[in-house]
C-alpha cells in the first residue's frame, strides 16, 4: 500500500506538471497566433445565436417606468439593468442602452417614434458574464432602410468571402412578453469578436470618427457606466484582461448641433479618420485616438502612424496590412456602394484593428448601402448600379497602393467576381433573399414600432433585389473589361453602362434626419 506521504508527493508532482503543461500550452498557442495571424477560437454563440435558419427571440424584462425613462433620455446612451430571455436562456442583470449616431439623433428628434437601436451588454454589471460566450449584442432598428435587409445582405457577403466581420441574424424583440418589433442582431466588435476571429485579446482596436453626432461614448466602447452624481458625466470603466487591467475614460458630450441637419454633418477626416498619412505628429491623427476602444498610449499610436506611413509609400505592405482581409473588405464595400463611410466623404463607420504593427479594417454600419446616402435626383440609380470598382474610395488614399499593384488588384477583382458571378448571379443571393423574406415578412407586418409601412417594406425589398442583380451585372462587366471600371472612364463613355432607368433608389429608403428615413407621402402604418 502506498503511504499517505508518498500519495501527497505524487499529487504534488502531478499538479506541478499540470500547471507547467497549461503554461506551455498558453505560450505555444500565443506563439502560434503571432506566427499564423488570424487563428480564431470557436465560440458557442456562433451557432446558438447566429444560426440564420431562424431569428433570435429576445424578451427584455424590466420595469415599464425604467424602460420609458431610458427612452426619454436616449441621447445620453446610459445603461439600465434588465433581465433578458434569449431563446430559452435567461440572463440576469444585463446592461441595456440606446445606441447609434445618426439614427440615434434622428429618432430622438422624431416626435412619432422611440424605436432606438439597442445594445445589450451581458458583462456590464456582472464581470465575465456572457451569453453563449458573447459579451455584447447589437440590435439595429433598420433606420432609413425600408428593405429591412441591406445590412443582412452585406454581412452575408462578408461571410461568403470569409472576411473578418460581425455575425448577423434577425431578432424578434419583446418587452416583458409584448412584441416590440424585428431588429437586426449583430455581434459587437469587442472582446468576443477579437477572440473568435484572432484567438487573442491582444492588439488595439479603434473606431475612428470625424463626425460623431450621438451623445456619449462611441458604439464600440467596452462597457460604459452611466455617469455618477458629481462626476459631471465622466465615465470610467475597469476591466481585467490577460496582461493586466485596462482602464477606459470617456467624457459624455451633448450632441453637436452644428453637425445636425441644416448644414449637414461635417465631412472629411483631416485628423486621421480617413487613414491618410500626413506626417509623424501623433496629434495629426486625433480622430483615431479619440475613437479608441481598447486603452491605448503613445507607443500604440506610433505603431499605427508607422504603418500608415509605409502603406502610403507602398513599402512592405504585407508587414503593415492584413492584405487579404483588406481586399475582401474593399470588394464587399465597393459592391455595396456604402457612401456613409470611407468610400464617400464620411470618415467613419469602420473599425481599425492593429496587432504587432499590422493594420486591419473591420466593417460596420450598412443600413445606408446601395444608395441610401444618395440625395441626388436623376442619375442617382445609375451611379449606384455602375459605381466604378477601380476607383471606389473617394474619401481616402489609404487603398491606392493596393489598387495600383497589379497582383493585389487582380486578387481584389477575383473577390468582386465571386460576389457578382457566384454570390449574386450564381444563386446564393436569391436564396438569402427568399430566406429573409420568409422569416421576417410577418414580423415586419405586425411590427408595432415600425418606422414605415408594410407596403413600403415590400416595395423596398423588391427594389433592393433588382438593384443587387443589376449591380452584379455591372461589376461583372467592369472586371471583365466590357464596362469602364473607373470614374473617368465612365464619364468618357456612358453607352456601355448597365441601364438602371427602372431603379428608384428612394423606394429602398434614404437618410432623412428626424423622420427615420421615411419617404415623403409614405406614412407609418396605423398600429
C-alpha positions in Angstrom: 0.0 0.0 0.0 1.3 3.4 -0.9 1.8 5.6 2.2 0.0 8.9 2.7 3.3 10.7 2.4 4.0 9.2 -1.0 0.5 9.9 -2.2 0.8 13.6 -1.4 4.2 13.7 -3.2 2.7 12.1 -6.2 -0.2 14.5 -6.2 2.2 17.4 -5.8 4.2 16.3 -8.8 1.1 15.8 -10.9 -0.2 19.3 -10.0 3.2 20.9 -10.8 3.2 19.0 -14.1 -0.4 20.1 -14.9 0.5 23.8 -14.2 3.6 23.6 -16.3 1.7 21.9 -19.1 -1.0 24.6 -19.1 1.6 27.3 -19.1 3.4 25.6 -22.0 0.1 25.3 -24.0 -0.6 29.0 -23.4 2.9 30.0 -24.6 2.8 27.8 -27.6 -0.8 28.9 -28.5 0.1 32.6 -28.3 3.3 32.0 -30.4 1.1 30.2 -33.0 -1.3 33.2 -33.0 1.6 35.6 -33.6 3.1 33.5 -36.4 -0.1 32.4 -38.1 -2.1 35.6 -37.6 -5.9 35.2 -37.7 -6.2 32.0 -35.6 -9.7 32.2 -34.2 -11.4 30.3 -31.4 -14.8 28.7 -32.0 -17.4 30.2 -29.6 -20.8 28.8 -28.7 -22.8 31.9 -29.9 -21.8 31.3 -33.5 -24.5 28.6 -33.7 -26.6 29.4 -30.6 -27.4 32.9 -31.7 -26.2 33.4 -35.3 -27.6 30.3 -37.0 -29.7 32.2 -39.5 -32.1 29.4 -40.0 -34.4 31.2 -37.6 -34.5 34.5 -35.9 -33.4 35.0 -32.3 -36.2 35.5 -29.7 -35.3 38.2 -27.2 -37.5 39.2 -24.3 -36.2 42.2 -22.3 -37.6 42.2 -18.8 -37.5 45.4 -16.8 -40.0 47.8 -15.2 -42.0 49.7 -17.7 -41.2 53.0 -15.9 -37.4 52.2 -16.2 -37.8 51.4 -19.9 -39.7 54.7 -20.5 -37.1 56.6 -18.6 -34.3 55.1 -20.7 -36.0 56.0 -23.9 -36.8 59.6 -22.8 -33.1 60.1 -22.0 -31.9 58.1 -25.0 -29.4 60.7 -26.2 -27.3 60.1 -23.1 -26.8 56.5 -24.0 -26.9 55.4 -20.3 -27.1 51.8 -19.3 -30.1 50.4 -17.3 -30.3 47.0 -15.7 -32.6 44.3 -17.0 -33.0 40.6 -17.3 -33.1 39.0 -20.7 -34.6 35.8 -22.0 -32.8 34.9 -25.2 -34.4 31.9 -26.9 -34.5 29.6 -23.8 -31.6 31.1 -22.0 -32.3 33.6 -19.1 -29.5 36.0 -18.2 -29.8 38.2 -15.2 -28.6 41.8 -14.5 -27.7 42.7 -18.1 -26.9 46.3 -19.2 -29.2 47.8 -21.9 -29.0 51.2 -23.6 -30.0 53.0 -26.8 -27.1 53.3 -29.3 -26.3 54.9 -32.6 -25.1 58.1 -34.2 -27.2 59.5 -37.0 -30.0 57.0 -36.2 -30.0 57.9 -32.5 -30.2 61.7 -33.2 -32.8 61.2 -35.8 -35.1 59.1 -33.6 -34.5 61.5 -30.7 -35.8 64.3 -32.9 -38.8 62.3 -34.2 -41.9 63.0 -32.0 -43.6 60.0 -33.5 -41.1 57.3 -32.7 -38.9 55.9 -29.9 -37.6 53.0 -31.9 -33.9 53.3 -31.0 -31.2 50.8 -31.8 -30.1 49.0 -28.6 -27.0 47.4 -27.1 -27.2 44.5 -24.7 -24.0 44.3 -22.6 -24.0 41.0 -20.7 -20.9 41.8 -18.6 -21.8 45.3 -17.7 -22.9 44.6 -14.2 -21.6 41.0 -13.8 -17.9 40.8 -14.6 -17.2 38.0 -17.1 -20.9 37.2 -17.7 -21.7 36.2 -21.3 -24.5 34.9 -23.5 -23.1 31.7 -25.0 -19.6 33.3 -24.8 -20.8 36.6 -26.4 -20.1 39.7 -24.4 -22.2 42.3 -26.3 -25.1 42.1 -28.7 -26.2 45.0 -31.0 -29.8 45.3 -32.0 -30.2 47.7 -35.0 -33.6 49.4 -35.7 -33.1 49.4 -39.5 -33.2 53.2 -39.6 -33.6 54.6 -43.2 -33.8 51.1 -44.6 -37.3 50.2 -45.9 -36.0 46.8 -47.0 -35.0 45.7 -43.5 -32.3 43.7 -45.1 -29.5 45.8 -46.6 -27.2 45.1 -43.6 -28.0 41.4 -43.5 -27.2 41.0 -47.2 -23.9 42.9 -46.9 -22.8 40.9 -43.8 -23.8 37.7 -45.6 -21.4 38.8 -48.5 -18.6 39.2 -46.0 -19.3 35.7 -44.6 -19.3 34.3 -48.2 -15.8 35.7 -48.8 -14.6 34.6 -45.3 -13.8 38.2 -44.2 -13.3 39.3 -40.6 -16.8 40.7 -40.0 -19.6 40.6 -37.4 -22.1 37.7 -37.4 -25.7 38.6 -38.0 -29.2 37.3 -37.5 -32.7 38.8 -37.1 -34.2 39.2 -33.7 -37.8 39.2 -32.6 -37.7 41.7 -29.7 -40.2 41.8 -26.8 -40.6 43.9 -23.6 -42.0 41.9 -20.8 -43.6 39.5 -23.3 -45.1 42.2 -25.5 -43.8 42.2 -29.1 -41.8 45.4 -29.9 -40.6 44.7 -33.4 -38.0 42.9 -35.6 -34.4 44.2 -35.4 -31.1 43.1 -36.9 -28.9 41.4 -34.4 -25.1 41.9 -34.8 -22.1 40.6 -33.0 -20.5 43.6 -31.4 -16.9 44.3 -32.4 -15.4 43.9 -29.0 -13.7 41.2 -26.9 -15.7 38.2 -28.1 -15.3 39.3 -31.7 -11.5 39.5 -31.3 -11.3 36.1 -29.7 -13.5 34.5 -32.3 -11.5 36.0 -35.2 -8.0 36.2 -33.9 -7.8 34.0 -30.8 -6.4 36.7 -28.6 -7.4 39.9 -26.8 -4.0 41.4 -27.6 -3.9 44.2 -30.2 -5.5 47.6 -30.2 -9.0 48.5 -31.5 -10.2 51.9 -32.7 -13.4 53.3 -34.1 -12.3 56.5 -35.9 -15.0 59.1 -36.5 -14.7 62.6 -37.8 -18.4 63.4 -37.4 -19.7 62.0 -34.1 -23.3 63.1 -33.7 -24.7 60.9 -30.9 -24.3 61.7 -27.2 -21.8 59.8 -25.1 -19.3 57.2 -25.8 -18.9 55.6 -29.2 -20.7 52.4 -30.0 -17.6 50.3 -29.7 -16.6 51.3 -26.2 -16.1 48.4 -23.8 -18.7 48.8 -21.1 -19.9 52.4 -20.5 -21.0 53.0 -16.9 -23.7 55.7 -16.6 -22.3 59.0 -15.2 -22.4 59.2 -11.4 -23.5 62.2 -9.5 -20.7 64.7 -9.0 -18.6 63.3 -11.9 -20.0 65.7 -14.4 -20.5 62.9 -16.9 -17.1 61.4 -16.6 -17.2 57.8 -17.5 -14.6 55.3 -16.2 -14.6 51.5 -16.6 -12.1 49.0 -15.4 -11.8 45.6 -17.0 -9.4 42.8 -16.5 -7.7 41.1 -19.4 -4.8 38.7 -19.8 -1.8 41.0 -19.4 -3.4 43.2 -16.7 -6.0 45.8 -16.0 -7.2 48.2 -18.7 -8.8 51.5 -17.8 -11.0 53.4 -20.2 -12.0 57.0 -19.7 -14.8 58.7 -21.6 -16.4 62.1 -21.4 -20.0 62.5 -22.2 -20.7 65.1 -24.8 -24.0 66.7 -25.8 -25.0 66.3 -29.5 -23.1 68.8 -31.7 -26.0 70.7 -33.3 -23.6 72.2 -35.9 -23.4 68.7 -37.3 -27.2 68.2 -37.4 -29.5 68.9 -40.4 -29.3 72.4 -41.8 -25.6 72.3 -42.7 -25.4 68.5 -42.6 -22.8 66.5 -40.8 -19.1 67.6 -41.1 -17.2 65.8 -43.8 -13.6 64.8 -44.4 -11.3 63.2 -41.9 -8.3 65.5 -41.7 -7.5 64.4 -38.2 -6.7 60.8 -39.3 -10.1 59.2 -39.6 -9.7 59.0 -43.4 -6.5 57.0 -42.7 -4.4 59.2 -45.0 -0.8 59.7 -43.8 0.1 63.3 -43.4 3.2 63.5 -41.0 4.7 61.8 -38.0 3.0 64.1 -35.5 0.6 62.0 -33.4 -1.8 64.9 -32.9 -2.5 64.8 -36.6 -4.5 61.6 -36.1 -6.6 62.6 -33.1 -9.8 61.3 -34.6 -8.3 57.8 -34.4 -7.0 58.1 -30.8 -10.3 59.7 -29.7 -12.1 56.6 -31.1 -10.0 54.1 -29.1 -12.0 51.1 -27.9 -9.1 49.4 -26.1 -7.0 51.6 -23.8 -4.0 52.9 -25.9 -1.0 55.0 -25.4 1.6 56.8 -27.5 3.6 53.7 -28.2 0.5 52.1 -29.7 -0.2 55.3 -31.7 3.3 55.3 -33.1 2.8 51.8 -34.5 -0.3 52.9 -36.3 1.3 56.0 -37.8 4.3 54.0 -38.8 2.0 51.6 -40.6 0.1 54.4 -42.3 3.4 55.9 -43.5 4.6 52.7 -45.0 1.2 51.9 -46.6 1.1 55.4 -48.2 4.6 54.7 -49.7 3.7 51.2 -50.7 6.5 49.8 -48.5 6.3 46.2 -47.1 2.5 46.1 -47.4 2.3 42.5 -46.2 4.0 43.6 -43.0 1.8 46.6 -42.3 -1.5 45.4 -43.7 -3.6 42.3 -43.4 -3.7 42.4 -47.2 -6.1 39.6 -48.0 -8.7 40.6 -45.5 -8.4 44.3 -46.6 -9.0 43.2 -50.2 -12.1 41.3 -49.1 -13.3 44.4 -47.2 -12.7 46.5 -50.3 -14.6 44.1 -52.6 -17.8 43.9 -50.4 -17.6 47.6 -49.5 -17.3 48.6 -53.2 -20.0 46.2 -54.3 -22.5 47.6 -51.7 -21.8 51.2 -52.6 -21.9 52.4 -49.0 -21.1 56.2 -49.2 -21.7 56.5 -45.4 -18.1 55.6 -44.9 -14.6 55.7 -46.4 -16.0 55.2 -49.9 -17.8 58.5 -49.6 -16.9 61.7 -47.8 -17.8 60.3 -44.4 -14.7 59.2 -42.5 -16.4 56.8 -40.0 -18.4 53.5 -39.8 -15.4 51.1 -39.6 -13.1 49.7 -37.0 -9.3 49.8 -37.2 -7.5 46.9 -35.6 -3.8 47.0 -35.0 -1.8 43.9 -34.0 2.0 43.9 -33.9 2.1 46.9 -36.2 -0.2 45.4 -38.8 -3.5 47.2 -39.6 -6.8 45.7 -40.5 -10.2 47.2 -41.3 -13.4 45.8 -39.9 -16.8 46.7 -41.4 -19.6 48.4 -39.6 -23.0 50.0 -40.4 -24.5 49.2 -43.8 -28.1 50.4 -43.4 -27.4 53.2 -46.0 -25.7 51.0 -48.5 -26.9 50.6 -52.1 -27.6 54.3 -52.5 -29.1 55.1 -49.0 -26.9 58.2 -48.8 -27.8 59.3 -52.4 -29.6 62.6 -52.1 -29.3 63.4 -55.8 -32.2 63.4 -58.3 -31.9 61.7 -61.6 -28.9 59.7 -62.4 -28.6 58.5 -58.9 -29.7 55.0 -59.7 -27.1 54.6 -62.5 -24.4 56.0 -60.2 -25.2 53.3 -57.7 -25.6 50.4 -60.1 -22.5 51.3 -62.1 -20.3 52.6 -59.3 -16.7 52.2 -60.6 -14.9 49.4 -58.8 -11.4 50.6 -59.6 -12.0 54.0 -58.1 -14.3 53.1 -55.2 -12.8 55.2 -52.4 -13.1 58.9 -53.0 -12.5 60.0 -49.4 -9.2 58.3 -48.7 -5.9 57.4 -50.5 -5.4 54.5 -48.0 -6.3 51.8 -50.5 -4.5 53.3 -53.5 -1.3 51.3 -53.2 -3.3 48.1 -53.3 -5.3 49.1 -56.3 -2.2 50.3 -58.1 -0.4 46.9 -57.5 -1.3 44.6 -60.4 -1.2 41.4 -58.2 -3.4 42.9 -55.4 -5.8 44.5 -57.9 -6.2 41.1 -59.6 -7.0 39.4 -56.3 -9.4 42.2 -55.5 -11.1 41.6 -58.8 -11.3 37.9 -58.1 -13.3 38.7 -54.9 -15.5 41.0 -56.9 -16.0 38.2 -59.4 -17.0 35.8 -56.6 -19.6 38.3 -55.4 -21.1 39.2 -58.7 -20.9 35.9 -60.7 -21.1 33.4 -57.8 -22.9 35.0 -54.9 -25.5 37.0 -56.9 -25.8 35.7 -60.4 -24.9 32.2 -59.2 -28.0 31.9 -56.9 -26.7 32.5 -53.3 -28.3 36.0 -53.1 -31.7 34.7 -54.3 -31.5 32.0 -51.5 -30.6 34.6 -48.9 -33.3 37.0 -50.1 -36.0 34.3 -50.0 -34.9 33.1 -46.6 -35.0 36.6 -45.1 -38.4 37.3 -46.6 -39.9 34.1 -45.3 -38.5 34.8 -41.8 -39.4 38.5 -41.4 -42.4 39.2 -43.6 -44.9 38.5 -40.8 -42.7 40.2 -38.2 -42.5 43.4 -40.2 -46.2 43.3 -41.0 -47.1 43.1 -37.3 -44.2 45.3 -36.0 -45.9 47.9 -33.7 -42.9 50.3 -33.8 -42.1 50.2 -37.5 -40.7 53.4 -39.0 -42.6 52.8 -42.2 -45.5 50.8 -43.6 -45.5 47.2 -44.6 -46.2 48.3 -48.2 -43.0 50.4 -48.1 -41.1 47.3 -46.9 -42.5 45.1 -49.7 -41.7 47.7 -52.4 -38.3 48.4 -50.9 -37.3 44.8 -50.7 -38.3 44.1 -54.3 -36.3 47.2 -55.4 -33.3 46.0 -53.5 -33.4 42.7 -55.3 -33.5 44.4 -58.7 -30.7 46.7 -57.6 -28.4 44.0 -56.4 -28.9 42.0 -59.6 -28.1 44.9 -61.8 -25.1 45.8 -59.6 -23.8 42.3 -60.1 -24.2 42.6 -63.9 -22.3 45.9 -63.9 -19.5 44.7 -61.6 -19.1 41.6 -63.7 -18.8 43.7 -66.8 -16.3 46.1 -65.2 -13.9 43.3 -64.1 -14.3 41.6 -67.5 -13.5 44.8 -69.3 -16.8 45.4 -71.1 -17.7 48.3 -68.9 -15.4 51.1 -67.8 -14.1 50.4 -64.2 -13.0 54.0 -63.3 -15.0 57.2 -62.7 -13.0 58.9 -65.5 -13.7 56.0 -67.9 -17.4 56.0 -67.2 -17.7 59.8 -67.7 -16.0 59.4 -71.1 -18.3 56.7 -72.3 -21.7 56.2 -70.7 -23.0 54.0 -73.5 -21.7 50.8 -72.0 -23.2 51.3 -68.6 -25.9 49.0 -67.3 -29.3 50.5 -67.7 -30.7 51.5 -64.3 -33.7 53.5 -65.5 -36.2 51.2 -63.7 -34.5 51.6 -60.4 -35.8 54.2 -57.8 -33.2 54.4 -55.0 -35.7 56.3 -52.7 -38.0 53.3 -52.7 -35.4 51.5 -50.6 -35.1 54.3 -48.1 -32.8 57.4 -47.8 -31.2 59.1 -44.8 -33.8 61.7 -43.6 -32.9 63.2 -40.2 -35.8 63.4 -37.9 -38.1 61.1 -39.9 -36.4 57.8 -39.5 -35.8 57.6 -43.2 -39.5 57.7 -44.1 -40.4 58.7 -47.6 -42.5 61.8 -48.1 -46.0 60.8 -48.5 -45.3 57.3 -47.1 -46.9 57.5 -43.7 -46.4 55.0 -41.0 -48.9 52.2 -40.7 -51.6 52.7 -38.0 -50.8 50.3 -35.2 
